[in-house]
Amino acid sequence: MGIIVSIIIGALAGFLAGKIMKGAGFGFVVNLIVGIVGGFIGGNVLSWIGIDWGSTFIGCLVTSVVGAVLLLWIISLIKK
């Protein structure tokens, strides 16, 4: 995918993960970082358990959101 689409997916995934985990987003830059890292985590974790939602926009977004939620959950465990 192109860099612009990756940035859009990362920002959306970070925003959605922020809504799911805390009820609010963290701002564009942090949402972007959480979404991009979440996409990497989600892609790896889901491939380990045999799930592949394809490389469509929605598939990449769902994968990134799953990974971003996992990332935020791990961060919340560390903060405790």
C-alpha positions as CSV (number, residue, x, y, z in Angstrom):
1,M,0.0,0.0,0.0
2,G,1.1,3.6,-0.5
3,I,2.5,5.7,2.3
4,I,-0.6,8.0,2.3
5,V,-3.0,5.1,2.7
6,S,-0.8,3.6,5.5
7,I,-0.8,7.0,7.3
8,I,-4.6,7.2,7.0
9,I,-5.1,3.6,8.2
10,G,-2.6,4.2,11.1
11,A,-4.4,7.4,12.2
12,L,-7.8,5.8,12.0
13,A,-6.7,2.6,13.8
14,G,-5.0,4.6,16.6
15,F,-8.1,6.8,17.0
16,L,-10.5,3.8,17.1
17,A,-8.2,1.9,19.5
18,G,-8.2,5.0,21.7
19,K,-12.0,5.1,21.7
20,I,-12.2,1.4,22.5
21,M,-9.6,1.4,25.3
22,K,-10.0,4.9,26.9
23,G,-13.0,6.6,25.4
24,A,-11.0,9.3,23.6
25,G,-8.3,9.7,21.0
26,F,-4.7,10.9,21.8
27,G,-4.2,13.4,19.0
28,F,-3.1,12.8,15.5
29,V,0.6,12.1,16.0
30,V,0.1,9.6,18.9
31,N,-2.9,8.0,17.1
32,L,-0.7,7.6,14.0
33,I,2.2,6.0,16.0
34,V,-0.2,3.7,17.9
35,G,-1.9,2.7,14.7
36,I,1.2,2.0,12.7
37,V,2.8,0.0,15.6
38,G,-0.6,-1.7,16.1
39,G,-0.7,-2.7,12.4
40,F,2.7,-4.4,12.8
41,I,1.6,-6.1,16.0
42,G,-1.9,-7.1,14.7
43,G,-0.4,-8.5,11.5
44,N,2.0,-10.7,13.3
45,V,-0.3,-11.8,16.1
46,L,-3.2,-12.6,13.7
47,S,-0.9,-14.5,11.3
48,W,0.4,-16.6,14.2
49,I,-3.2,-17.8,14.9
50,G,-4.0,-18.2,11.2
51,I,-6.3,-15.2,10.6
52,D,-5.9,-13.2,7.4
53,W,-8.4,-10.4,6.5
54,G,-6.6,-9.6,3.3
55,S,-4.9,-6.5,2.1
56,T,-8.0,-4.4,1.5
57,F,-8.5,-1.1,3.2
58,I,-11.0,-2.6,5.7
59,G,-8.9,-5.7,6.3
60,C,-5.8,-3.6,7.0
61,L,-7.8,-1.2,9.3
62,V,-9.3,-4.1,11.3
63,T,-5.9,-5.7,11.7
64,S,-4.4,-2.4,12.8
65,V,-7.2,-1.7,15.3
66,V,-6.7,-5.2,16.8
67,G,-3.0,-4.6,17.1
68,A,-3.4,-1.1,18.5
69,V,-5.9,-2.3,21.1
70,L,-3.4,-5.1,22.1
71,L,-0.7,-2.4,22.3
72,L,-2.7,-0.1,24.5
73,W,-3.8,-3.1,26.7
74,I,-0.1,-4.1,27.2
75,I,0.8,-0.5,28.0
76,S,-2.0,-0.3,30.6
77,L,-0.7,-3.5,32.2
78,I,2.8,-2.0,32.4
79,K,1.5,1.2,33.9
80,K,-0.2,-0.6,36.8
